[in-house]
């Protein structure tokens, strides 16, 4: 039953610490008020409420929404253009073969389906690969299923044939088949595109610039005086933040001292343990172990309750008395809320989010795209949004 529940989850310091702060937000609000942007929007018993009390800057929001619309329109146009080009290429290829486009597409689908049939014979291997990946990616899943991989047990090869496990195996094979079908079709289209000269004149929009406080006081790793700073906003319960963290670790391995990665918090209300996890990481920072603790939280993303947070501190050899005092006092909460308020005023409303030398990248971009952005900045060029939907 425990493994079934686990699989269902898969499928579905000694001194009081002071919260850090900056007057940048207050100065910004005062300037906006003077310019007439921070207008009064309500009163409570005669006390005025202004837009900036809501962490809302109409000018920035307008600019950000215009940028988002420009990116969305570009991607819609690019997708429509790609479909049109592919259709033309299919028409040309069908004419060469003396068949209709529909007949050509049917032939491609048949070839892809024939390749996919072989996956049925590999059902057990694919299932074991799936379980191994889940155990690598989700430590809590690995702990719950560690004893169930022994010969003859529920998750082992040739296990007890549980109907639920068989259903999961069939779903794993189905996902693999769908992936193989798409890959086969795309490979055919890539070959057709490579045989033609295709010039595309649509221009990717530039990345949006955000005005945020310098990252000098934030936890960082990489090169202290590096010319490229990647300021990241994390939520420790956000799966895409975990993905971005792994990408940044890979980037740091190749770039070494050429970049600096700084971290800020943006725990989302929808993640119940994200705020306390952010405070725990700040308490670990007091003892000089922020990044070790940061990575440990992402490695154990499914278990971020107070007991687990304390266990991770002990695992790293932190002074538990100091850690407990810091966490229980809530003395890091105000600094985290300040980071979130500044980010919200700038236009950040979700995680992960990253600002590279002032250029905003929402989502979890690929390593190759991060390299592209950094290369553009190093050349003095304005980087462009990522092609993939949902990023940039």
Secondary structure, DSSP 4 states (H G I P E B T S, - for coil): -HHHHHHHHHH---SPP-----SHHHHHHHHHHHTT-S-EEEEETTEEEEGGGGT--HHHHHHHHHHHHHHHHHHHHHHHHHHHHHHHHHHHHHHHTTS-HHHHHHHHHHHHHHHHHGGGGGHHHHHHHHHHHHHHH-HHHHHHHGGGGSTTSTTSTT----HHHHHHHHHHHHHHHHHHHHHHHHHHHHHHHHTS-----PPPPBPPB-----STTS-EEE-TT-SEEEEEEE-TT-HHHHHHHHHHHHHHHHHGGGEEEEEEE---TTSTTHHHHHHHHHHHHHTT-HHHHHHHHHHTTT--SHHHHHHHHHHTT--HHHHHHHHHHTTTHHHHHHHHHHHHHHT--SSSEEEETTEEEES---HHHHHHHHHHHHTTPPPB--SSTT--
